[in-house]
Amino acid sequence: MTTISPTRVSMYDFLYQDIQPMISLLADVSQLSLPQTRLAIGSGLQAIVCALLTYQQRYQGQSVSKKLFNRSAIKELRRYNSMNFATIDATLYYRHDTADTVFKDSTDIIKASDHIASQIDATTLQVQTLLRCLCIIALRELAILADYSQLDYDEIDKWFALQPQFLSAERFTTTVPDTIPTNVEPATSEAPNIENTETELENTELKRLNNEQLSTIPPAFDPFWYELMAFTPNNNESAQDMQLATGNYLKAIGRSSENIQQGGHNDLLMFAEMSAVTLPHQRWLLQLAKISEIYLQRNRLRITSEPENPPKPPLVSLGVMNGNSDNTPATISEKPIEYDAPAPIWKNPVILIVILVIGSLSALATLKYQMQKSAGVVSATEEVLAQDSVKEHQQQDVAIVMVNDDENEAKETATAE
């Protein structure tokens, strides 16, 4: 069973880790030092995430997808696959329009910049430049995640609804223990115990995840941003303990760690446990977390020249999502349905009859056309001959009349003499 950190679906955690490689570039455009930029990025992302949550709370996921994720500035910026001077120039060009759309009022940007500037000992204008650039970059990265994960409007709403728990004070004040307590006693026999070995592997993976969380945890969220953006976190916690419900569900279908050998689902993807965070075990959310992890591993925001061929979108194996990587069905209900192979066309009597009827009708139509054509030629010939005969008779009659006239004239002449 494979576990993944819940922070992979946290917008704040994802953006904080994703933007780290381009700190020097942001420091250059905002004319800040590197320590100032690091501090300003943490506070700036808090303001941006809070502004996005406020926007979604007012307009819902459909507007987030159409008016934010699919706006022309984001599409233009997505043409770049790495960060360099060309990318940052496009960011500077679109920063005003995008930031003014995300924040409900331009005065909020000024207030946020003043608050951050007082923390890092910088001017408000310097922080405004950084905040607006951060806004369009963060929106671009979230749009890519939503696009690659193929989230619909309802899933975007659910994704945003999960974010306040990642910003809660309990999440940052709770320390992660160095060791994972277990209730499994070590095996006394010399032979290796399969269940104990699996438990040790799971504990090692959980410990590794916890260490990663500690190394990439962003600064604690400042509630000041809730007040500035007028955002009221709703009670989005599940009515039941989703970790417990997920465990019971996996036991019921035979996919828990207790009977993993019988089911053969060694690569089932699960969310690791995390203090003050509860996530539902839903396929779209796990897919989003896996794509987020792959995207972070690629380190695409590093400062480098634009690649000749853009990287392909990350693909998530359906076996990881379903927990059935092997080809052998785990249960009878999962056996594929076997269908009879279709008979070839030349053995299908219905198709043969249809072809025969069409061929016969075509032959009859051709024969009829030829007969009508021949009959038309004969009738035309007879008509021409009849016309010639009539002309002949007319010419002979005229000749007789002319002869009679001559004879009459001769008789008249003779009589006169």
Protein Blocks (a to p, Z undefined) as FASTA:
>chain_A
ZZddfklmgmklmmmmmmmmmmmmmmmmnopafklmmmmmmmmmmmmmmmmmmmmmmnom
mlmmmmmmmgmklmmmmmpcbdcfklmmmmmmmmmmmmmmmpmbfklmmmmmmmmmmmno
pafklmmmmmmmmmmmmmmmmmmmmmmnopafklmmmmmmmmmmmmpmklmmpccdfbdc
dfbdcdfbfbdcfklmmmmmmmmmmmmmmmmmmmmcccdddfklmmmnopacddfbcfbd
fklmmmmmmmmnopafklmmmnopakbccddddehiacdddfklmmmmmmmmmmmmnomm
bccdddfbdcddddddfklmnopabfbdfbfklpccdddddddfklmmklmmmmmmmmmm
mmmmmmmmmmmmmmmmmmmmmmmmmmmmmmmmmmmmmmmmmmmmmmmmmmmmmmmZZ
